[in-house]
C-alpha cells in the first residue's frame, strides 16, 4: 500500500511539474534569433547598392533630392490575436491593449534645432527609435514615423484553416487602410534609380514593422526576420491609396516581421528595451545585406563580415555635451588634482629625510644604506669516524672524489683551417682548401 501511494505521489508531482514548465514564459532576450534565410526572399532583378546601405539608405542627407526636411519614415503595427491568453497582465503589453510604449518610439516630425549636438536631437524616453538611429548614425539618419495597434478578429488557430498568414496580413493592411487612407504616401519617400538612392516617391512603401504580441504557429518564423510575408493579393499588396506593400527582402522590400520566442518556447511580449535592438538588427540587414557578422548588433556568424563594434551612442570621442544649467558638475575623482580638490596629505617623513632644523641649517643627508650580502655558506660537515660510503645516487659524505672531467677535444683542421662541426677531413681527399659545401654552410 505504501509503494502504491509513493508512485501515485510521484505521478502527480510529474504532472504538476510539466504543467509548471509549460506555463513558464520564454525570455525574449534569449529567445531572439534571426531565422529566415533572407536569400530565399531576395527580390530578383535588384543588386545591392555599391554606395551606402545595401538595400535601404543609411542616411537622410547627401543623396539626390535630400534637403533639411528629409526623413526615413517607419510605420509600426502592433498585432495580437483575439483571446490571447499568454501573459495577459504583462506590464509592457497587456492582452487586449496596445503596448505601454507605443507612443514613445518614433518622432512624428524631423527636428533640426539641435545645433551640433546631434545626440540631443530626439528624446530617448519619448522617441526611442528616432534617438537610437540618430545617435548610431552620428547625426546622419533622421527616422520618424508612427505606430498603431490592432487586435485581429479571430484566435490564432482559426487562421490555420482560413487562409493562414496571407489572410492575417490582408486583415492587417485593410485595417491600416481605414486608419491611414491616403496617408500611406507619407511612408513612400525613397527610390533606387541609376545605382543610387533618391529622395523621391516610387509608389512602394519604404519600411514598416509588423510586431506580434506572441508567436503562434500560423506560418510566421519565431523570432524576427527582415521581410514581410505575402497577403491574399500575393507578393505585392495594393493599398487604398494605390501604394504597394512589397513582400520579400531587397531594395523593393517594404519591411520586417517580429515575434517574441524561438522554436520550443513561447515568449512574453516585447518590452521597448528588447524591441529596440531587434529592429536595429533587422533594419541592419537592409543596410549590410543578408549575412550576419561575427560580433556587434549584426552578430549571427554565418558569413562573418565585420561591421565594426557598436559604440555606445553619445557625442564624438574627445567631446562632451554641453552641461545644462540645472545639472551640477560631477564630483572630481579622489585622485584628480585641482584647486578645489587638493591631493590627500601624505603620512610619514618626506623623501630625503626629516625637514631641516628651525635655525635654517642644512638638511642632513641620510646615511648610505648598508650593502646587502648573501649569508656565508656553512662549512661542509665532516663524516663520523666509522662512516661507510653509500652506493646510492647523489653525493655521499665520505665517498670517493668525483672523476676529473675529460679534456676538451682538439678541433679538426684541414689545410690550416678549422673545420666546421660534423665535417671530416677525408671529405676533401686532396687535403686542400675547403669545398664549396663548406662555404655554403658558412653562409
C-alpha positions in Angstrom: 0.0 0.0 0.0 2.9 2.3 0.9 4.5 1.6 -2.5 1.3 2.5 -4.4 1.0 5.7 -2.5 4.6 6.8 -3.3 4.1 6.0 -7.0 0.8 8.0 -7.1 2.5 11.0 -5.5 5.4 10.8 -8.0 2.9 10.7 -10.9 1.0 13.7 -9.5 4.3 15.6 -8.9 5.5 14.9 -12.5 2.2 16.2 -14.0 2.4 19.3 -11.9 6.0 20.0 -12.8 5.2 19.5 -16.5 2.3 22.0 -16.3 4.5 24.4 -14.5 7.3 24.1 -17.0 4.8 24.6 -19.9 3.4 27.7 -18.2 6.9 29.3 -18.0 7.3 32.3 -20.2 10.3 32.1 -22.6 12.7 35.1 -22.2 12.6 37.1 -25.4 16.2 38.3 -24.8 17.5 34.7 -25.0 14.8 33.5 -27.5 15.6 36.1 -30.1 17.1 34.8 -33.3 17.1 35.8 -37.0 16.0 32.6 -38.5 14.9 33.2 -42.1 17.2 32.6 -45.0 16.9 36.0 -46.5 18.4 34.9 -49.8 15.3 32.9 -50.4 13.2 36.1 -50.0 15.6 38.3 -52.1 13.7 40.1 -54.7 15.1 39.3 -58.2 16.4 41.9 -60.5 18.0 44.2 -58.0 21.6 44.0 -56.8 23.0 45.7 -53.7 23.9 49.3 -53.9 27.7 49.9 -54.3 27.4 53.1 -52.1 25.8 53.5 -48.8 23.3 50.9 -47.5 22.9 47.7 -49.4 19.1 47.9 -49.9 17.9 51.0 -48.0 19.5 54.4 -47.4 21.7 54.6 -44.4 21.4 58.4 -44.1 18.9 61.1 -45.0 21.5 63.5 -46.5 24.0 63.6 -49.3 21.7 61.8 -51.7 19.9 63.3 -54.7 16.8 65.2 -53.7 17.6 65.3 -50.0 17.1 68.6 -48.0 16.7 69.8 -44.5 13.4 68.0 -44.1 14.4 64.6 -45.5 13.4 61.7 -43.3 13.2 57.9 -43.3 9.7 57.1 -42.1 8.7 53.8 -40.5 5.2 52.5 -40.0 4.8 50.2 -37.0 1.7 48.0 -36.5 1.4 46.0 -33.2 -0.7 42.9 -33.7 -2.3 40.4 -31.3 -4.7 37.6 -31.8 -8.2 37.6 -30.4 -8.4 35.9 -27.0 -4.6 36.0 -26.5 -4.0 34.1 -23.2 -0.3 34.4 -23.0 1.0 36.5 -20.1 -2.2 38.5 -20.1 -1.1 41.0 -17.4 2.3 41.8 -18.9 3.2 45.4 -18.0 4.9 46.1 -21.3 2.0 44.9 -23.4 -1.2 43.6 -21.7 -3.5 41.3 -23.6 -6.3 43.3 -25.3 -4.4 46.6 -25.2 -1.8 48.4 -27.1 1.8 48.3 -25.8 2.5 50.7 -23.0 5.3 52.3 -25.0 3.5 52.6 -28.3 3.7 56.4 -28.4 7.3 56.6 -27.2 9.1 55.0 -30.1 9.1 57.4 -33.1 9.1 61.2 -33.5 6.3 62.3 -35.8 8.4 65.0 -37.5 12.1 65.8 -38.0 13.7 68.1 -35.5 16.5 70.4 -36.7 17.1 72.8 -33.9 19.9 71.0 -32.1 23.0 72.8 -33.5 26.0 70.4 -33.5 24.7 68.4 -30.5 23.1 65.7 -32.6 22.9 63.3 -29.6 20.2 65.7 -28.2 18.1 65.9 -31.3 15.5 63.3 -30.1 14.4 62.2 -26.7 15.3 58.6 -25.7 12.2 58.5 -23.4 9.7 59.9 -25.9 11.2 58.8 -29.3 13.4 55.9 -28.5 14.0 54.6 -32.1 14.5 58.1 -33.5 17.1 58.8 -30.9 18.7 55.4 -31.4 19.2 55.8 -35.2 20.2 59.5 -34.9 23.0 58.7 -32.4 24.1 55.5 -34.1 24.5 57.4 -37.4 26.2 60.3 -35.7 23.6 62.8 -36.8 23.0 61.5 -40.4 19.8 59.4 -40.2 16.5 61.1 -39.2 14.0 58.3 -38.5 10.4 59.3 -37.9 7.0 57.7 -38.2 4.1 56.4 -36.2 2.8 53.3 -34.5 -0.7 51.6 -34.5 -2.3 48.7 -32.7 -4.6 46.0 -34.0 -6.4 43.1 -32.4 -7.2 40.5 -35.0 -10.8 39.3 -35.5 -10.1 35.6 -34.6 -7.9 33.5 -32.4 -4.7 32.2 -33.9 -5.9 28.7 -34.5 -8.8 29.9 -36.7 -6.4 31.2 -39.3 -4.8 27.9 -39.8 -7.9 26.7 -41.6 -9.0 30.0 -43.1 -6.2 31.4 -45.2 -3.3 31.3 -42.8 -0.7 34.0 -42.7 -1.9 35.6 -46.0 -5.3 36.2 -44.5 -3.7 37.7 -41.4 -1.6 40.2 -43.5 -4.7 41.2 -45.6 -6.6 41.9 -42.4 -3.7 44.0 -41.1 -3.4 46.0 -44.3 -7.1 46.5 -44.6 -7.2 47.9 -41.0 -4.4 50.3 -41.9 -6.4 51.4 -45.0 -9.1 52.6 -42.6 -6.7 54.4 -40.3 -4.4 55.9 -42.9 -6.4 56.4 -46.0 -4.3 58.4 -48.4 -1.6 58.9 -45.7 0.1 55.7 -46.9 2.0 58.0 -49.2 3.8 59.6 -46.2 5.7 56.3 -46.0 6.9 56.3 -49.6 9.8 58.8 -49.8 12.7 56.9 -51.3 13.5 55.3 -54.7 16.5 53.4 -56.0 17.5 54.5 -59.5 20.7 54.6 -61.6 22.7 52.9 -58.9 21.8 55.3 -56.1 19.1 56.3 -53.6 17.0 59.3 -54.4 14.6 61.2 -52.1 11.5 60.7 -54.3 8.4 58.5 -54.4 8.4 55.3 -56.3 4.9 54.0 -55.4 6.2 51.5 -52.8 6.2 51.6 -49.0 9.7 52.2 -47.7 9.6 50.4 -44.3 7.0 49.0 -41.9 7.3 46.8 -38.9 4.7 44.1 -38.2 5.1 43.2 -34.5 3.2 40.3 -32.9 2.4 40.2 -29.2 3.1 36.5 -29.1 4.3 33.9 -31.5 1.8 31.3 -32.7 2.3 28.6 -35.4 0.5 30.4 -38.2 3.4 30.5 -40.7 5.4 33.2 -39.1 9.0 32.3 -38.3 9.5 32.6 -34.5 12.0 35.4 -33.8 12.4 38.2 -36.3 13.0 38.5 -40.0 13.9 41.3 -42.4 10.9 40.6 -44.6 7.2 40.9 -44.9 5.1 37.8 -45.8 2.6 37.6 -48.7 -1.1 38.6 -48.4 -4.1 37.3 -50.3 -3.0 39.6 -53.1 0.3 37.9 -53.4 3.8 39.4 -53.1 2.5 42.9 -53.8 -0.4 44.3 -51.9 -2.0 47.4 -53.2 -3.4 49.8 -50.6 -6.4 52.1 -50.8 -4.1 54.9 -51.9 -2.6 52.8 -54.7 0.7 52.5 -52.8 2.2 49.0 -52.9 3.4 46.9 -49.9 6.1 44.5 -51.3 6.8 41.2 -49.5 10.3 39.9 -49.6 13.8 41.3 -49.0 15.8 43.8 -51.1 15.6 47.4 -52.4 11.8 47.0 -53.0 11.1 45.1 -49.7 8.7 47.0 -47.5 9.5 45.9 -44.0 10.3 43.4 -41.2 8.3 41.0 -39.1 8.8 40.5 -35.3 7.6 37.8 -33.0 8.9 37.0 -29.5 10.0 33.5 -29.0 12.0 30.7 -30.6 11.4 27.0 -31.5 10.4 25.2 -28.4 9.3 28.2 -26.4 6.6 30.9 -26.2 7.9 34.2 -25.1 6.5 37.2 -23.2 5.6 40.3 -25.3 8.5 42.7 -26.2 9.5 45.5 -23.9 10.7 48.7 -25.5 14.3 47.9 -24.5 14.1 44.4 -26.1 12.4 45.6 -29.2 14.9 48.4 -30.0 17.9 46.1 -30.7 15.8 43.7 -32.6 14.6 46.3 -35.0 18.2 47.6 -35.3 19.3 44.1 -36.3 16.6 43.6 -38.9 16.8 47.0 -40.4 20.6 46.5 -40.3 20.1 43.7 -42.8 18.8 46.3 -45.3 21.9 48.3 -44.6 24.5 45.5 -44.5 22.9 42.6 -46.5 21.6 39.2 -45.7 24.7 37.9 -43.9 25.5 38.1 -40.2 28.6 39.5 -38.5 31.0 37.9 -36.1 30.1 40.4 -33.3 28.1 43.6 -32.7 24.4 44.3 -33.4 24.5 42.1 -36.6 26.0 39.1 -34.9 25.0 35.7 -36.2 28.2 34.2 -37.6 27.2 32.7 -41.0 29.1 35.0 -43.3 31.5 36.7 -40.9 31.8 40.3 -42.1 32.8 42.9 -39.6 30.6 46.0 -39.5 32.6 47.3 -36.5 31.9 47.3 -32.8 28.9 49.2 -31.7 29.9 52.2 -29.7 27.5 53.5 -27.1 25.5 56.4 -28.6 26.7 59.8 -27.5 29.0 62.6 -28.5 32.1 62.1 -30.6 35.2 60.9 -28.9 37.0 63.7 -27.2 33.9 65.9 -26.9 31.2 66.2 -24.3 27.7 67.5 -24.5 27.1 71.0 -23.0 26.2 70.9 -19.3 22.7 72.1 -18.5 22.2 75.0 -16.1 20.5 72.8 -13.5 22.9 70.0 -13.9 25.9 70.5 -11.5 29.3 69.1 -12.5 30.1 65.6 -11.3 32.3 65.3 -8.2 36.0 65.1 -9.0 37.9 61.8 -8.9 39.6 61.3 -5.5 43.0 61.2 -7.2 42.3 64.2 -9.6 44.4 67.2 -8.8 42.8 70.7 -9.0 42.3 73.8 -6.9 39.1 72.6 -5.3 40.4 69.1 -4.6 44.0 69.1 -3.3 45.8 65.8 -3.1 45.5 63.9 0.2 48.0 64.7 2.9 51.0 62.3 3.0 51.8 60.4 6.1 55.3 59.7 7.4 58.5 61.6 6.9 59.1 63.1 3.4 61.6 61.7 1.0 65.2 62.6 1.7 65.0 62.5 5.5 63.5 64.8 8.1 62.9 68.5 7.5 65.7 71.0 8.2 66.1 72.4 11.8 64.3 75.7 12.6 67.6 77.6 12.5 67.8 77.3 8.8 70.6 74.7 8.9 71.2 72.4 6.0 69.2 69.2 5.9 71.2 66.2 6.9 71.7 63.6 4.3 70.5 60.1 5.1 73.3 57.7 5.8 74.2 55.3 3.0 72.4 52.1 3.1 74.4 49.0 4.1 75.3 46.8 1.3 73.3 43.6 1.3 75.5 40.5 1.0 74.4 36.9 0.9 74.9 34.9 4.1 78.1 32.8 4.2 78.0 29.2 3.1 78.1 26.9 6.2 81.1 24.6 6.3 80.6 21.1 5.0 80.1 18.6 7.8 82.7 16.0 8.4 81.6 12.3 8.4 81.7 10.3 11.6 84.8 8.1 12.2 83.1 4.8 11.4 81.1 6.1 8.3 80.9 3.8 5.3 80.4 5.4 1.9 77.0 4.7 0.4 76.2 3.4 -3.1 73.1 5.4 -3.8 72.6 8.3 -6.1 73.9 11.8 -5.3 76.9 12.9 -3.3 77.6 10.8 -0.2 79.6 12.2 2.6 82.9 10.3 3.0 82.7 8.8 -0.5 85.5 8.9 -3.2 86.0 12.2 -5.0 84.3 12.5 -8.4 86.4 11.7 -11.5 88.0 14.7 -13.3 86.2 15.9 -16.5 87.6 14.7 -19.8 90.0 17.0 -21.6 88.4 19.0 -24.5 88.9 17.6 -27.9 91.2 19.4 -30.3 89.4 21.0 -33.2 89.7 19.3 -36.6 91.7 21.2 -39.1 92.1 21.0 -42.9 94.8 22.9 -44.7 95.4 25.1 -41.7 91.7 25.9 -41.3 89.4 24.8 -38.6 86.7 22.5 -40.0 83.0 23.1 -39.1 81.4 20.8 -36.7 80.4 17.5 -38.3 82.8 17.7 -41.3 85.6 15.2 -41.6 89.0 15.8 -43.2 88.5 12.9 -45.7 85.7 14.8 -47.4 88.5 16.6 -49.3 90.9 13.9 -50.4 93.4 16.4 -51.8 93.9 17.9 -48.4 93.4 21.4 -50.0 91.1 24.3 -49.2 87.6 23.6 -48.0 85.0 22.6 -50.6 82.1 24.7 -51.9 79.7 22.9 -49.5 81.9 24.2 -46.7 81.3 27.8 -47.8 77.6 27.2 -48.2 77.5 26.1 -44.6 79.4 29.1 -43.5 76.9 31.4 -45.3 
